[in-house]
């Protein structure tokens, strides 16, 4: 029976069956990509080290499963639907996160207070965000369809959760932009072995918004550092990168341009 199930899974992948959609809907694991949401669902004990793990100097972010690096890491075309001039995103919060409800709603408010994005409790909608418990922070990128998990671990701050919601809305990390060399320097000698892919620049749609060192979607100085030294150094040394306290002015602009709406 086990061999039969493996064979069925292989056939689905080859022939474009139920797994087809998962191939184009990578999970942003905060600094890497996993091509199977099912991988996380079927392995509840699998450690998930995401956004928060990167900011913990004692932890190393882990990429589980097949790691995919899409061509466009700035914005995707799978957007949540607009209703009039607003974008309405349904959500549910897992019962295991009852003690994090305020943090999650505060994170959503960081976005809805500044943009045309609104959030409401899921009722009958087919596509919705589902905040689920995990050991780190993780999100898919863009609207992938169906129940879309945002993994929310104990160490995820309000800003970390907001960061993941922005991924779910369709935005990628700022430091991966192709024009980054004008604004930051990558220090490869300080990057943990095996994590170099997380620092590659990718061409993509920047929405006509200037590079943003202050973005909530920007890596911090020592993300994936092997020795405590900076992995990213901004050309403007007066700017602190990697903040998780607010949407920057350009974060707000990007949402407005991506969804062609303003608050």
MIFIDO-886293 format. One line per field, with one value per residue: residue number from 1; residue in one letter; x, y, z negated of N, C-alpha, C, O in turn. Coordinates in steps of 0.2 Angstrom, whole numbers, padded with zeros to 4 digits. Example, Ala and Ser with C-alpha at 12.3 -4.5 7.8 and 13.67 -1.06 7.14 Angstrom:
// residues 2
k: [1 2]
r: [A S]
nu: [0066 0064]
nv: [-0028 -0011]
nw: [-0039 -0035]
cau: [0062 0068]
cav: [-0022 -0005]
caw: [-0039 -0036]
cu: [0066 0064]
cv: [-0016 0000]
cw: [-0039 -0039]
ou: [0071 0067]
ov: [-0017 0006]
ow: [-0042 -0040]
//
This chain:
// residues 263
k: [1 2 3 4 5 6 7 8 9 10 11 12 13 14 15 16 17 18 19 20 21 22 23 24 25 26 27 28 29 30 31 32 33 34 35 36 37 38 39 40 41 42 43 44 45 46 47 48 49 50 51 52 53 54 55 56 57 58 59 60 61 62 63 64 65 66 67 68 69 70 71 72 73 74 75 76 77 78 79 80 81 82 83 84 85 86 87 88 89 90 91 92 93 94 95 96 97 98 99 100 101 102 103 104 105 106 107 108 109 110 111 112 113 114 115 116 117 118 119 120 121 122 123 124 125 126 127 128 129 130 131 132 133 134 135 136 137 138 139 140 141 142 143 144 145 146 147 148 149 150 151 152 153 154 155 156 157 158 159 160 161 162 163 164 165 166 167 168 169 170 171 172 173 174 175 176 177 178 179 180 181 182 183 184 185 186 187 188 189 190 191 192 193 194 195 196 197 198 199 200 201 202 203 204 205 206 207 208 209 210 211 212 213 214 215 216 217 218 219 220 221 222 223 224 225 226 227 228 229 230 231 232 233 234 235 236 237 238 239 240 241 242 243 244 245 246 247 248 249 250 251 252 253 254 255 256 257 258 259 260 261 262 263]
r: [X X X X X X X X X X X X X X X X X X X X X X X X X X X X X X X X X X X X X X X X X X X X X X X X X X X X X X X X X X X X X X X X X X X X X X X X X X X X X X X X X X X X X X X X X X X X X X X X X X X X X X X X X X X X X X X X X X X X X X X X X X X X X X X X X X X X X X X X X X X X X X X X X X X X X X X X X X X X X X X X X X X X X X X X X X X X X X X X X X X X X X X X X X X X X X X X X X X X X X X X X X X X X X X X X X X X X X X X X X X X X X X X X X X X X X X X X X X X X X X X X X X X X X X X X X X X X X X X X X X X X X X]
nu: [0004 0010 0020 0011 0005 0015 0018 0006 0007 0019 0014 0004 0012 0020 0010 0003 -0007 -0016 -0006 -0001 -0004 0003 0016 0019 0016 0025 0031 0035 0048 0053 0066 0068 0062 0048 0041 0030 0015 0009 0019 0022 0010 0008 0018 0018 0027 0038 0051 0050 0058 0058 0055 0057 0067 0078 0081 0085 0100 0105 0099 0097 0091 0080 0078 0066 0062 0060 0069 0064 0068 0060 0059 0054 0055 0050 0036 0021 0009 -0003 -0016 -0026 -0044 -0052 -0065 -0075 -0066 -0058 -0048 -0052 -0048 -0051 -0050 -0045 -0041 -0032 -0037 -0027 -0020 -0026 -0021 -0014 -0022 -0024 -0011 -0011 -0022 -0017 -0006 -0013 -0019 -0009 -0007 -0020 -0023 -0015 -0017 -0026 -0030 -0041 -0047 -0057 -0066 -0067 -0080 -0089 -0080 -0070 -0056 -0044 -0035 -0026 -0021 -0010 -0003 0015 0033 0039 0040 0030 0025 0015 0017 0008 -0009 -0014 -0024 -0038 -0037 -0025 -0010 -0003 0010 0012 0023 0028 0037 0035 0034 0022 0026 0034 0023 0016 0025 0025 0011 0012 0019 0010 0001 0008 0021 0039 0055 0065 0078 0082 0080 0085 0092 0099 0112 0116 0112 0115 0128 0132 0140 0148 0157 0153 0142 0132 0137 0129 0118 0119 0110 0100 0103 0104 0102 0087 0079 0064 0047 0047 0038 0040 0044 0056 0071 0070 0077 0072 0061 0049 0051 0064 0079 0089 0105 0113 0107 0107 0121 0137 0146 0143 0146 0141 0130 0124 0127 0122 0123 0121 0125 0118 0105 0095 0093 0081 0070 0055 0044 0034 0025 0034 0035 0036 0033 0019 0016 0020 0010 -0001 0001 0003 -0010 -0017 -0024 -0029 -0029]
nv: [-0006 0006 0008 0009 0021 0030 0029 0034 0047 0051 0050 0060 0072 0071 0071 0082 0083 0085 0091 0101 0115 0118 0119 0131 0139 0144 0142 0154 0154 0160 0165 0157 0145 0134 0121 0114 0115 0105 0098 0104 0103 0089 0085 0089 0090 0094 0105 0123 0136 0152 0169 0174 0166 0170 0182 0178 0176 0164 0154 0144 0147 0136 0127 0117 0103 0104 0118 0132 0145 0158 0168 0181 0190 0200 0205 0196 0189 0184 0189 0195 0197 0212 0222 0233 0248 0242 0229 0214 0203 0187 0179 0166 0161 0149 0138 0135 0147 0156 0164 0173 0181 0195 0200 0195 0202 0215 0215 0214 0226 0235 0235 0237 0250 0258 0256 0250 0237 0226 0216 0202 0191 0174 0167 0160 0160 0154 0156 0160 0167 0157 0157 0148 0137 0136 0133 0144 0158 0159 0160 0159 0166 0178 0176 0160 0151 0143 0136 0145 0145 0154 0153 0154 0156 0155 0165 0174 0191 0205 0213 0203 0195 0204 0206 0193 0193 0202 0196 0186 0194 0197 0202 0201 0199 0214 0215 0207 0213 0218 0229 0232 0234 0247 0252 0243 0232 0215 0204 0191 0183 0182 0175 0161 0144 0137 0145 0154 0156 0163 0176 0180 0191 0195 0197 0207 0213 0229 0238 0251 0258 0266 0258 0252 0254 0255 0246 0235 0223 0220 0212 0211 0217 0206 0194 0177 0176 0169 0172 0182 0194 0207 0203 0210 0226 0243 0256 0268 0272 0277 0272 0260 0244 0230 0232 0229 0235 0244 0248 0255 0271 0268 0254 0255 0262 0252 0242 0249 0251 0238 0233 0242 0253 0265 0270]
nw: [0000 -0004 0006 0017 0014 0015 0029 0034 0030 0037 0050 0050 0049 0061 0071 0069 0060 0044 0038 0046 0045 0033 0037 0042 0032 0021 0004 -0006 -0017 -0029 -0023 -0012 0000 0001 0010 0007 -0002 -0008 -0013 -0026 -0032 -0033 -0042 -0057 -0067 -0062 -0063 -0061 -0055 -0054 -0050 -0063 -0068 -0061 -0067 -0079 -0086 -0090 -0083 -0068 -0052 -0043 -0028 -0022 -0012 0006 0013 0020 0031 0037 0053 0052 0038 0032 0034 0036 0048 0043 0036 0022 0023 0028 0021 0026 0022 0013 0006 0001 -0011 -0017 -0033 -0045 -0062 -0070 -0083 -0092 -0093 -0101 -0111 -0104 -0096 -0098 -0094 -0080 -0075 -0077 -0069 -0056 -0056 -0055 -0042 -0036 -0041 -0033 -0020 -0005 -0009 -0017 -0031 -0035 -0045 -0040 -0031 -0020 -0009 0004 0005 -0007 -0021 -0033 -0049 -0057 -0070 -0073 -0073 -0070 -0058 -0043 -0026 -0012 0005 0012 0018 0016 0017 0010 -0007 -0015 -0023 -0036 -0045 -0062 -0075 -0092 -0095 -0085 -0082 -0082 -0071 -0064 -0060 -0052 -0042 -0036 -0032 -0022 -0012 -0009 -0003 0009 0010 0011 0003 0000 0002 0012 0024 0041 0043 0031 0029 0029 0017 0006 -0001 0001 -0009 -0006 -0013 -0026 -0026 -0031 -0027 -0013 -0013 -0004 0007 0003 0004 0017 0031 0040 0055 0058 0056 0050 0047 0050 0039 0029 0022 0005 -0009 -0022 -0022 -0029 -0024 -0022 -0024 -0039 -0046 -0050 -0046 -0043 -0047 -0049 -0058 -0066 -0061 -0049 -0035 -0026 -0021 -0022 -0010 -0014 -0029 -0040 -0040 -0048 -0044 -0042 -0050 -0060 -0064 -0058 -0043 -0029 -0020 -0007 -0007 -0008 0004 0013 0011 0015 0028 0033 0031 0037 0031 0018 0001]
cau: [0000 0014 0023 0006 0003 0021 0017 0001 0010 0023 0010 0001 0017 0022 0005 0000 -0013 -0018 0000 0002 -0004 0008 0023 0019 0014 0030 0030 0040 0049 0054 0071 0069 0055 0046 0036 0024 0012 0007 0025 0021 0004 0009 0023 0016 0032 0044 0053 0049 0062 0057 0057 0060 0074 0083 0083 0088 0107 0107 0096 0099 0085 0081 0074 0064 0059 0063 0069 0063 0069 0056 0062 0052 0055 0048 0029 0018 0002 -0009 -0018 -0032 -0049 -0054 -0072 -0075 -0060 -0055 -0046 -0055 -0045 -0054 -0045 -0046 -0036 -0033 -0039 -0021 -0017 -0031 -0017 -0010 -0027 -0023 -0005 -0013 -0026 -0013 -0002 -0017 -0021 -0003 -0008 -0026 -0023 -0011 -0018 -0033 -0032 -0045 -0047 -0063 -0067 -0069 -0087 -0090 -0075 -0065 -0049 -0043 -0029 -0027 -0016 -0009 0003 0021 0038 0043 0035 0031 0019 0015 0018 0002 -0015 -0012 -0030 -0040 -0035 -0018 -0008 0003 0013 0014 0026 0028 0042 0033 0031 0017 0030 0035 0017 0014 0030 0022 0005 0014 0021 0004 -0002 0011 0027 0045 0060 0067 0085 0083 0079 0091 0095 0101 0120 0116 0110 0118 0133 0132 0146 0147 0162 0150 0136 0132 0137 0123 0113 0120 0105 0095 0105 0104 0097 0082 0075 0057 0043 0048 0032 0042 0045 0063 0073 0068 0081 0067 0055 0048 0052 0071 0084 0093 0112 0116 0103 0111 0128 0141 0151 0140 0147 0136 0129 0122 0129 0119 0128 0119 0126 0114 0099 0095 0089 0078 0065 0049 0039 0030 0026 0037 0031 0037 0029 0012 0016 0020 0004 -0006 0003 0002 -0017 -0020 -0029 -0026 -0033]
cav: [0000 0012 0009 0012 0029 0034 0029 0039 0054 0053 0051 0067 0077 0071 0072 0089 0082 0089 0095 0106 0121 0119 0120 0138 0143 0142 0144 0159 0150 0167 0167 0152 0144 0127 0120 0110 0117 0099 0095 0107 0100 0082 0084 0094 0090 0097 0112 0128 0141 0157 0176 0175 0162 0174 0187 0175 0174 0157 0149 0144 0146 0129 0126 0110 0101 0107 0125 0135 0153 0161 0173 0187 0189 0207 0205 0191 0191 0181 0194 0194 0201 0219 0223 0241 0251 0239 0222 0211 0196 0183 0175 0162 0160 0142 0138 0135 0153 0160 0169 0177 0184 0202 0201 0194 0208 0221 0215 0216 0233 0239 0235 0240 0257 0262 0254 0248 0231 0225 0209 0200 0184 0170 0164 0156 0161 0148 0157 0164 0166 0153 0158 0141 0137 0133 0135 0150 0162 0157 0162 0158 0172 0180 0172 0154 0148 0138 0138 0148 0145 0159 0149 0159 0153 0159 0170 0179 0197 0208 0215 0197 0193 0209 0204 0187 0194 0206 0190 0183 0199 0196 0205 0198 0203 0220 0215 0203 0217 0218 0236 0233 0236 0254 0253 0239 0228 0209 0201 0183 0179 0181 0171 0154 0140 0134 0150 0160 0157 0168 0183 0182 0196 0192 0202 0206 0219 0233 0242 0258 0261 0266 0253 0254 0252 0255 0242 0229 0217 0220 0208 0214 0217 0200 0188 0171 0177 0163 0174 0188 0200 0209 0199 0215 0233 0248 0261 0274 0269 0280 0268 0253 0239 0225 0234 0225 0239 0248 0249 0261 0274 0264 0248 0257 0263 0246 0239 0253 0250 0231 0232 0248 0256 0268 0270]
caw: [0000 -0004 0013 0021 0013 0018 0036 0036 0029 0043 0056 0050 0051 0068 0076 0068 0056 0039 0035 0051 0042 0028 0040 0044 0026 0016 -0002 -0008 -0023 -0028 -0019 -0007 0003 0001 0015 0005 -0008 -0011 -0017 -0032 -0035 -0035 -0047 -0062 -0072 -0058 -0065 -0056 -0057 -0048 -0051 -0070 -0069 -0058 -0071 -0085 -0084 -0092 -0078 -0061 -0048 -0039 -0022 -0021 -0006 0012 0012 0027 0032 0043 0057 0049 0031 0029 0033 0040 0051 0040 0031 0019 0027 0026 0021 0027 0021 0007 0007 -0005 -0013 -0023 -0037 -0051 -0067 -0073 -0090 -0096 -0093 -0105 -0115 -0099 -0092 -0098 -0090 -0073 -0073 -0077 -0062 -0050 -0057 -0053 -0034 -0034 -0043 -0029 -0013 -0004 -0011 -0023 -0033 -0039 -0047 -0034 -0031 -0014 -0004 0005 0003 -0014 -0025 -0039 -0054 -0061 -0075 -0071 -0077 -0067 -0054 -0036 -0022 -0004 0008 0016 0016 0019 0018 0004 -0014 -0014 -0029 -0038 -0051 -0067 -0081 -0099 -0095 -0080 -0085 -0078 -0065 -0060 -0057 -0047 -0037 -0033 -0028 -0016 -0008 -0007 0002 0015 0010 0009 -0001 0004 0003 0018 0030 0046 0042 0024 0028 0028 0010 0001 0001 -0001 -0012 -0006 -0017 -0032 -0026 -0033 -0021 -0011 -0014 0001 0012 0000 0005 0024 0033 0045 0059 0057 0056 0043 0047 0051 0032 0027 0017 -0001 -0015 -0028 -0021 -0034 -0020 -0020 -0028 -0044 -0044 -0051 -0044 -0041 -0048 -0051 -0063 -0070 -0057 -0044 -0029 -0022 -0024 -0018 -0008 -0019 -0036 -0045 -0040 -0051 -0040 -0045 -0055 -0060 -0068 -0054 -0035 -0027 -0015 -0001 -0007 -0007 0011 0017 0010 0019 0035 0035 0031 0041 0026 0012 -0005]
cu: [0004 0017 0017 0005 0009 0020 0012 0003 0015 0019 0007 0006 0019 0016 0001 -0007 -0014 -0012 0003 0002 0001 0015 0024 0017 0019 0029 0036 0042 0055 0060 0073 0062 0054 0041 0030 0021 0010 0013 0024 0015 0004 0014 0023 0022 0038 0045 0053 0052 0062 0059 0060 0067 0079 0086 0086 0095 0109 0104 0098 0092 0086 0076 0072 0061 0063 0063 0069 0065 0066 0060 0060 0051 0052 0040 0026 0011 -0004 -0011 -0025 -0037 -0051 -0062 -0073 -0068 -0056 -0053 -0048 -0052 -0048 -0049 -0048 -0040 -0037 -0034 -0032 -0017 -0022 -0027 -0013 -0015 -0025 -0017 -0007 -0017 -0022 -0009 -0007 -0019 -0015 -0004 -0014 -0027 -0020 -0013 -0025 -0035 -0036 -0045 -0054 -0063 -0070 -0076 -0087 -0085 -0071 -0058 -0048 -0037 -0030 -0021 -0015 -0003 0009 0027 0042 0037 0036 0024 0020 0015 0012 -0004 -0014 -0019 -0032 -0038 -0027 -0015 -0002 0005 0015 0016 0026 0032 0041 0031 0026 0020 0032 0029 0015 0019 0027 0016 0007 0016 0015 0000 0002 0018 0033 0049 0063 0074 0087 0082 0086 0095 0098 0108 0121 0115 0113 0124 0132 0139 0146 0152 0159 0144 0137 0133 0131 0117 0114 0114 0100 0097 0106 0099 0093 0079 0068 0054 0044 0043 0034 0043 0053 0065 0072 0072 0077 0061 0055 0050 0060 0074 0087 0100 0115 0112 0108 0119 0131 0145 0149 0142 0142 0136 0127 0124 0126 0124 0127 0119 0121 0107 0100 0090 0086 0073 0059 0044 0033 0030 0029 0033 0031 0033 0022 0011 0016 0013 -0001 -0005 0001 -0006 -0021 -0026 -0025 -0031 -0038]
cv: [0006 0013 0011 0019 0033 0034 0034 0046 0056 0054 0058 0072 0077 0073 0079 0088 0087 0093 0100 0113 0123 0121 0128 0143 0141 0145 0148 0157 0155 0168 0162 0150 0136 0126 0116 0112 0111 0096 0098 0103 0093 0080 0089 0095 0093 0104 0117 0134 0147 0164 0177 0172 0166 0179 0185 0173 0167 0152 0150 0143 0140 0129 0119 0109 0104 0115 0128 0143 0155 0167 0180 0187 0196 0207 0199 0193 0188 0185 0193 0199 0207 0219 0231 0243 0247 0232 0219 0204 0193 0180 0171 0161 0153 0143 0138 0141 0158 0166 0174 0181 0192 0204 0200 0200 0214 0221 0216 0223 0237 0240 0239 0248 0261 0261 0252 0241 0230 0218 0208 0193 0180 0167 0158 0156 0155 0150 0162 0162 0162 0154 0151 0141 0133 0135 0141 0154 0160 0159 0160 0165 0173 0175 0165 0149 0143 0141 0139 0149 0151 0156 0155 0156 0158 0165 0175 0185 0200 0210 0209 0195 0197 0207 0198 0188 0198 0201 0187 0187 0199 0200 0201 0202 0208 0219 0211 0207 0217 0224 0237 0235 0243 0256 0249 0235 0221 0207 0194 0180 0178 0177 0164 0149 0137 0139 0155 0161 0163 0175 0185 0187 0193 0198 0201 0213 0223 0238 0250 0262 0260 0261 0256 0251 0251 0250 0237 0223 0216 0216 0213 0213 0210 0194 0183 0172 0171 0165 0180 0195 0201 0205 0204 0222 0238 0253 0267 0271 0272 0276 0262 0249 0233 0226 0230 0229 0243 0247 0255 0265 0271 0257 0249 0259 0257 0242 0242 0252 0243 0230 0237 0251 0260 0268 0276]
cw: [0000 0003 0018 0020 0016 0025 0038 0035 0035 0049 0056 0052 0058 0073 0074 0064 0050 0036 0040 0048 0037 0031 0041 0038 0020 0009 -0004 -0016 -0026 -0023 -0014 -0005 0002 0006 0013 -0002 -0012 -0015 -0024 -0036 -0037 -0040 -0052 -0067 -0069 -0061 -0059 -0058 -0052 -0050 -0058 -0071 -0066 -0063 -0078 -0083 -0085 -0087 -0071 -0057 -0044 -0034 -0021 -0014 0000 0012 0019 0026 0038 0046 0054 0042 0028 0029 0038 0043 0048 0034 0028 0022 0024 0026 0021 0027 0016 0009 0000 -0006 -0019 -0027 -0043 -0055 -0070 -0080 -0095 -0096 -0097 -0109 -0110 -0095 -0092 -0093 -0082 -0071 -0072 -0070 -0056 -0050 -0054 -0045 -0033 -0036 -0038 -0021 -0012 -0005 -0017 -0024 -0036 -0040 -0041 -0036 -0026 -0009 -0003 0003 -0003 -0017 -0032 -0044 -0058 -0065 -0072 -0075 -0075 -0063 -0047 -0033 -0015 -0002 0013 0014 0020 0020 0012 -0002 -0013 -0021 -0030 -0045 -0056 -0074 -0087 -0098 -0089 -0083 -0080 -0071 -0061 -0056 -0051 -0041 -0033 -0029 -0022 -0010 -0005 -0002 0009 0016 0008 0005 0004 0006 0010 0025 0035 0045 0035 0024 0027 0020 0004 0004 -0002 -0003 -0012 -0011 -0024 -0032 -0027 -0027 -0019 -0011 -0008 0006 0009 0001 0012 0026 0039 0049 0058 0057 0049 0043 0047 0044 0031 0022 0010 -0007 -0021 -0028 -0027 -0030 -0019 -0026 -0033 -0042 -0045 -0050 -0041 -0042 -0051 -0057 -0067 -0066 -0051 -0038 -0024 -0025 -0019 -0016 -0012 -0026 -0041 -0045 -0043 -0047 -0044 -0050 -0055 -0064 -0064 -0046 -0034 -0022 -0009 -0001 -0006 0001 0015 0017 0015 0026 0037 0035 0035 0037 0021 0007 -0005]
ou: [0003 0018 0019 0004 0008 0022 0013 0002 0015 0021 0007 0004 0020 0018 -0004 -0011 -0012 -0012 0007 0006 0004 0019 0030 0017 0017 0026 0042 0038 0060 0059 0078 0057 0059 0036 0026 0024 0010 0011 0025 0016 0002 0015 0027 0023 0044 0041 0055 0050 0064 0065 0066 0071 0085 0091 0088 0096 0114 0105 0100 0089 0091 0070 0077 0058 0069 0058 0073 0063 0068 0064 0065 0046 0053 0038 0030 0008 -0009 -0008 -0029 -0036 -0051 -0065 -0072 -0063 -0050 -0056 -0046 -0053 -0048 -0043 -0054 -0035 -0042 -0031 -0032 -0013 -0021 -0029 -0010 -0013 -0026 -0017 -0005 -0016 -0024 -0008 -0004 -0019 -0016 -0002 -0014 -0030 -0021 -0011 -0029 -0040 -0034 -0044 -0056 -0060 -0075 -0077 -0087 -0085 -0069 -0055 -0052 -0034 -0035 -0016 -0020 0002 0008 0026 0047 0032 0041 0019 0026 0014 0011 -0003 -0015 -0019 -0027 -0037 -0023 -0017 0002 0001 0019 0012 0024 0031 0044 0025 0025 0017 0031 0029 0013 0016 0027 0014 0003 0015 0014 -0004 -0001 0021 0032 0048 0064 0076 0093 0083 0091 0101 0100 0110 0126 0117 0114 0125 0131 0144 0145 0150 0161 0141 0142 0129 0127 0111 0110 0114 0097 0093 0109 0094 0096 0076 0065 0057 0042 0043 0030 0043 0056 0060 0073 0070 0078 0057 0060 0050 0062 0072 0088 0102 0119 0114 0111 0123 0128 0147 0153 0140 0138 0141 0128 0123 0127 0128 0132 0115 0121 0103 0105 0084 0089 0071 0057 0040 0028 0036 0027 0028 0026 0031 0019 0006 0012 0011 -0005 -0010 -0001 -0008 -0027 -0032 -0020 -0037 -0042]
ov: [0011 0019 0015 0023 0038 0040 0037 0050 0062 0059 0061 0077 0082 0076 0080 0092 0093 0099 0104 0116 0129 0124 0130 0149 0138 0151 0146 0158 0152 0172 0161 0153 0132 0130 0114 0111 0110 0092 0094 0102 0091 0075 0094 0100 0094 0108 0116 0138 0146 0165 0180 0174 0165 0181 0188 0168 0164 0146 0155 0138 0138 0131 0115 0113 0106 0118 0126 0146 0155 0170 0184 0184 0197 0210 0198 0198 0190 0185 0189 0204 0208 0216 0234 0242 0249 0229 0221 0200 0195 0178 0172 0162 0152 0148 0140 0142 0164 0171 0178 0185 0195 0209 0205 0203 0219 0226 0220 0226 0243 0245 0243 0251 0267 0265 0253 0239 0234 0214 0212 0189 0182 0165 0152 0152 0152 0145 0167 0157 0163 0151 0150 0145 0129 0139 0143 0154 0160 0159 0160 0170 0169 0171 0165 0144 0140 0147 0135 0154 0152 0156 0159 0153 0164 0170 0180 0185 0197 0209 0209 0193 0195 0207 0198 0186 0197 0202 0186 0185 0202 0200 0197 0208 0208 0221 0210 0204 0218 0224 0243 0238 0245 0262 0251 0234 0221 0207 0191 0174 0174 0176 0161 0151 0134 0137 0160 0167 0166 0180 0190 0187 0189 0202 0196 0218 0221 0242 0254 0268 0255 0259 0262 0245 0247 0250 0234 0218 0212 0216 0219 0209 0208 0188 0185 0170 0168 0161 0183 0200 0197 0203 0204 0223 0238 0255 0271 0268 0269 0277 0258 0250 0231 0222 0229 0226 0245 0245 0261 0262 0270 0255 0246 0257 0257 0240 0239 0251 0242 0226 0237 0252 0259 0267 0277]
ow: [0003 0005 0022 0025 0018 0028 0043 0040 0037 0053 0062 0055 0061 0078 0078 0066 0051 0033 0038 0049 0037 0028 0041 0038 0015 0009 -0004 -0020 -0026 -0019 -0011 -0007 0004 0005 0017 -0007 -0018 -0020 -0029 -0042 -0043 -0042 -0053 -0070 -0072 -0061 -0054 -0063 -0046 -0053 -0058 -0074 -0068 -0062 -0082 -0079 -0082 -0088 -0069 -0058 -0041 -0034 -0020 -0011 -0001 0011 0024 0022 0043 0043 0053 0040 0022 0024 0043 0041 0050 0029 0031 0025 0018 0030 0015 0031 0015 0014 -0005 -0002 -0024 -0024 -0045 -0053 -0073 -0084 -0100 -0100 -0096 -0109 -0113 -0090 -0087 -0090 -0078 -0065 -0068 -0067 -0052 -0045 -0052 -0042 -0028 -0033 -0038 -0017 -0016 -0004 -0022 -0020 -0040 -0037 -0038 -0041 -0027 -0004 -0007 0001 -0004 -0016 -0035 -0042 -0062 -0064 -0068 -0080 -0078 -0065 -0044 -0036 -0013 -0005 0018 0010 0026 0024 0009 -0003 -0012 -0024 -0026 -0050 -0054 -0077 -0086 -0102 -0089 -0086 -0075 -0066 -0055 -0051 -0046 -0035 -0026 -0023 -0017 -0004 0001 0002 0014 0021 0003 0004 0010 0011 0012 0030 0032 0047 0034 0019 0024 0018 -0001 0010 -0008 0000 -0017 -0013 -0028 -0037 -0025 -0022 -0024 -0008 -0008 0008 0013 0000 0014 0024 0043 0045 0058 0058 0044 0038 0046 0044 0032 0017 0009 -0009 -0026 -0032 -0029 -0034 -0015 -0032 -0031 -0038 -0041 -0052 -0036 -0037 -0055 -0061 -0071 -0068 -0050 -0035 -0018 -0031 -0013 -0020 -0014 -0028 -0047 -0050 -0042 -0046 -0049 -0055 -0049 -0068 -0067 -0044 -0036 -0020 -0005 0004 -0002 0004 0020 0022 0018 0030 0043 0040 0035 0039 0019 0008 -0009]
//
